[in-house]
Amino acid sequence: MTQKQLALVTGAAQGIGYACAEALAEDGFDVILSDINADGVAEAAKTLGAVAAIPCDMGDTAQIEAMFARIAADHGPLHALVNNAGVAMPGDFLDYDLATFEKVIDVNLRGVFIATQMAARVMVEHKIAGAIVNMSSINAQVAIPAIPAYCASKGGVMQLTKVAALALAKNNIRVNAVGPGSIDTEMMAGVNANPEAFKVAMSRTPLGRPGDAREIGDVVAFLCSKKASYITGETIYADGGRLGLNYTC
């Protein structure tokens, strides 16, 4: 019997991360869910029938290393990695605290680099033609002044994706990113609850509605599949047309 391919999804207790894990499971992957929310990721893994749930703060190098060591010991080599975990932490630019800026960068960019490097080393060692998908954002391209660290981190993710794709192409490891627009998740709850803010958000979205988390999960699953076998170094923007409209606020 052929062993299923193994995929790790970070930030998978809910929202986009859970939707990514669900889509990958439906495509035949054995999925491992990770999240800083230990209870939440355990419940999500139980609901999905995942092979494991691993609590992990993606801003903590030691925890990331321990997670990869546990996966290698208990489950074997990864075939796919989805770096989804992320934080926004908004604030006024002039008063933005350096510690807050560093926290966002640590989770959204530094953690992505560490996980990508560790997953790639395993894939190279086992000669696996793997896939890595990073969660970027339209804010890699357009800026919102209230989330300076988030915008900086997602721009970094876009470039890190290109660098990793070039570095790993000789090993037949593909690295891509997805850049969501306004997606109906907990992060958008405040906008959804404010009719005026929701109206503004939809005015900059040509399709006229928020995206669903599963619509992002399906793009991620595609990028992890053989159907995307000639795609690497790209960021696919699933944003309802927002970047083409060029509204930024």
C-alpha positions as CSV (number, residue, x, y, z in Angstrom):
1,M,0.0,0.0,0.0
2,T,1.4,3.4,-1.0
3,Q,2.0,5.7,2.0
4,K,0.1,9.0,1.8
5,Q,2.1,12.2,1.4
6,L,2.5,14.3,4.6
7,A,1.7,18.0,4.9
8,L,2.2,20.4,7.8
9,V,-0.1,23.5,8.1
10,T,0.8,26.2,10.6
11,G,-1.8,28.5,12.1
12,A,-4.3,25.8,11.5
13,A,-6.7,25.9,14.5
14,Q,-9.2,28.0,12.5
15,G,-9.8,30.2,9.5
16,I,-7.6,30.0,6.5
17,G,-5.2,27.5,8.1
18,Y,-7.9,25.1,8.9
19,A,-9.3,25.5,5.3
20,C,-5.9,24.7,3.9
21,A,-5.6,21.6,6.0
22,E,-9.1,20.5,5.0
23,A,-8.4,21.0,1.3
24,L,-5.1,19.1,1.5
25,A,-6.8,16.2,3.4
26,E,-9.4,16.0,0.6
27,D,-6.6,15.8,-1.9
28,G,-5.2,12.7,-0.1
29,F,-2.6,14.2,2.2
30,D,-2.1,13.1,5.7
31,V,-2.1,16.5,7.5
32,I,-0.5,17.7,10.7
33,L,-2.0,20.8,12.2
34,S,0.1,23.4,14.2
35,D,-1.0,26.5,16.1
36,I,-0.1,28.5,19.1
37,N,-3.6,27.7,20.4
38,A,-3.0,24.3,21.9
39,D,-6.7,23.5,22.7
40,G,-7.9,24.9,19.5
41,V,-5.5,23.0,17.2
42,A,-6.3,19.8,19.1
43,E,-10.0,20.2,18.5
44,A,-9.4,21.2,14.9
45,A,-7.3,18.1,14.3
46,K,-9.9,15.9,15.9
47,T,-12.6,17.4,13.7
48,L,-10.6,16.9,10.5
49,G,-9.1,13.5,11.4
50,A,-5.6,14.8,11.1
51,V,-2.7,12.6,12.0
52,A,-1.4,15.1,14.7
53,A,-1.9,18.4,16.4
54,I,1.3,20.2,17.5
55,P,1.2,23.4,19.6
56,C,3.8,25.8,18.3
57,D,4.6,29.5,18.5
58,M,6.0,30.3,15.1
59,G,7.9,33.3,16.6
60,D,9.9,31.0,18.8
61,T,12.9,29.2,17.1
62,A,13.2,26.5,19.8
63,Q,9.5,25.6,19.4
64,I,9.8,25.4,15.6
65,E,12.8,23.1,15.8
66,A,11.1,20.9,18.4
67,M,8.0,20.6,16.1
68,F,10.1,19.5,13.2
69,A,12.0,17.0,15.3
70,R,8.8,15.6,16.6
71,I,7.3,15.2,13.1
72,A,10.5,13.5,11.8
73,A,10.5,11.1,14.7
74,D,6.8,10.3,14.8
75,H,5.6,10.7,11.2
76,G,8.4,10.8,8.8
77,P,9.4,13.3,6.1
78,L,7.2,16.1,4.9
79,H,6.0,16.4,1.3
80,A,4.3,19.7,1.7
81,L,4.5,22.7,4.1
82,V,2.0,25.5,4.4
83,N,3.4,28.5,6.3
84,N,0.1,30.1,7.3
85,A,0.5,31.3,10.9
86,G,0.6,35.1,11.1
87,V,-0.4,38.1,13.2
88,A,-1.3,41.7,12.3
89,M,-1.1,43.8,15.4
90,P,-2.3,47.2,14.2
91,G,-1.3,50.6,15.6
92,D,-0.5,54.2,14.8
93,F,2.8,54.5,12.8
94,L,4.3,57.3,14.9
95,D,3.6,55.5,18.2
96,Y,4.2,51.9,16.9
97,D,6.2,50.0,19.5
98,L,9.4,48.3,18.4
99,A,8.7,45.2,20.4
100,T,5.4,44.9,18.6
101,F,7.1,45.3,15.2
102,E,9.6,42.7,16.0
103,K,6.9,40.2,17.2
104,V,5.1,40.5,13.9
105,I,8.3,40.1,11.9
106,D,9.3,37.1,14.1
107,V,6.0,35.2,13.4
108,N,5.2,36.3,9.9
109,L,8.7,36.3,8.3
110,R,11.4,34.9,10.5
111,G,9.3,31.9,11.4
112,V,8.5,31.3,7.7
113,F,12.2,31.3,6.9
114,I,13.0,28.9,9.6
115,A,10.2,26.5,8.8
116,T,10.9,26.7,5.0
117,Q,14.6,26.0,5.6
118,M,13.9,23.0,7.9
119,A,11.3,21.5,5.6
120,A,13.5,21.9,2.6
121,R,16.4,20.2,4.3
122,V,14.2,17.2,5.0
123,M,12.9,17.1,1.4
124,V,16.4,17.3,0.0
125,E,17.6,14.6,2.4
126,H,14.8,12.2,1.3
127,K,14.9,13.3,-2.3
128,I,11.3,14.5,-2.1
129,A,9.9,16.7,-4.9
130,G,8.1,18.8,-2.3
131,A,5.9,21.9,-2.3
132,I,6.0,24.8,0.1
133,V,3.3,27.5,0.2
134,N,3.7,30.7,2.1
135,M,0.7,32.9,3.1
136,S,1.5,36.4,1.9
137,S,-1.2,39.1,1.4
138,I,-2.2,41.8,-1.0
139,N,-0.4,43.9,1.6
140,A,2.8,42.7,0.0
141,Q,1.9,45.0,-2.8
142,V,-0.4,47.7,-1.3
143,A,0.0,49.3,2.1
144,I,-2.3,50.2,4.9
145,P,-0.8,52.7,7.4
146,A,-2.3,51.1,10.5
147,I,-0.4,47.8,10.0
148,P,3.2,48.7,9.2
149,A,4.8,45.5,10.5
150,Y,2.3,43.3,8.8
151,C,2.8,45.0,5.4
152,A,6.6,44.8,5.8
153,S,6.5,41.1,6.8
154,K,4.2,40.2,3.9
155,G,6.5,42.0,1.4
156,G,9.3,40.0,2.9
157,V,7.4,36.8,2.5
158,M,6.9,37.6,-1.2
159,Q,10.6,38.0,-1.7
160,L,11.6,35.1,0.5
161,T,9.3,32.9,-1.6
162,K,11.1,33.9,-4.8
163,V,14.6,33.4,-3.2
164,A,13.6,29.9,-1.8
165,A,12.1,28.9,-5.2
166,L,15.3,29.8,-7.0
167,A,17.5,28.1,-4.4
168,L,15.5,24.9,-4.3
169,A,14.6,24.5,-7.9
170,K,17.6,22.2,-8.5
171,N,16.1,19.9,-5.9
172,N,12.7,19.9,-7.6
173,I,11.1,21.6,-4.6
174,R,8.6,24.3,-5.6
175,V,7.9,27.3,-3.4
176,N,5.0,29.6,-4.0
177,A,2.8,32.0,-2.0
178,V,-0.9,33.0,-1.8
179,G,-1.9,36.6,-1.3
180,P,-5.4,36.9,0.1
181,G,-7.6,40.0,0.0
182,S,-10.5,40.5,2.3
183,I,-11.4,37.1,3.6
184,D,-14.3,36.3,6.0
185,T,-12.3,35.1,9.0
186,E,-11.8,36.2,12.6
187,M,-9.3,38.8,11.4
188,M,-12.1,40.5,9.4
189,A,-14.7,40.2,12.2
190,G,-14.3,43.9,13.2
191,V,-14.9,45.0,9.7
192,N,-17.9,42.7,9.3
193,A,-19.5,44.2,12.4
194,N,-19.2,47.8,11.2
195,P,-21.5,48.5,8.3
196,E,-19.5,51.5,7.1
197,A,-16.2,49.7,7.3
198,F,-17.6,46.7,5.5
199,K,-19.0,49.0,2.8
200,V,-15.5,50.6,2.3
201,A,-13.9,47.1,2.2
202,M,-16.3,45.9,-0.5
203,S,-16.0,49.1,-2.5
204,R,-12.4,48.1,-3.2
205,T,-13.3,44.6,-4.0
206,P,-14.6,44.3,-7.6
207,L,-16.4,40.9,-6.9
208,G,-18.3,42.7,-4.2
209,R,-18.0,40.2,-1.4
210,P,-15.4,38.9,1.0
211,G,-13.6,35.7,0.1
212,D,-14.3,32.5,2.0
213,A,-11.4,30.8,3.8
214,R,-11.9,27.6,1.7
215,E,-11.4,29.7,-1.5
216,I,-7.8,30.3,-0.2
217,G,-7.4,26.7,0.9
218,D,-8.3,25.5,-2.6
219,V,-5.6,27.7,-4.1
220,V,-3.1,26.3,-1.6
221,A,-4.1,22.8,-2.4
222,F,-3.7,23.5,-6.1
223,L,-0.1,24.8,-5.5
224,C,0.7,21.7,-3.5
225,S,-0.6,19.4,-6.3
226,K,0.9,18.0,-9.5
227,K,-1.4,20.3,-11.4
228,A,0.9,23.2,-10.4
229,S,4.1,21.2,-11.2
230,Y,5.5,24.0,-13.4
231,I,4.8,26.9,-11.0
232,T,7.4,28.1,-8.6
233,G,8.4,31.5,-7.2
234,E,4.9,33.0,-7.8
235,T,2.5,34.7,-5.5
236,I,-1.1,34.1,-6.5
237,Y,-3.4,36.9,-5.4
238,A,-6.9,35.6,-4.4
239,D,-8.4,39.0,-3.7
240,G,-11.6,39.4,-5.7
241,G,-9.9,41.7,-8.1
242,R,-8.7,44.3,-5.6
243,L,-5.1,44.7,-6.8
244,G,-6.4,45.5,-10.3
245,L,-8.7,48.2,-8.9
246,N,-5.7,49.6,-7.0
247,Y,-7.6,50.8,-3.9
248,T,-5.3,50.7,-0.9
249,C,-7.3,51.9,2.1
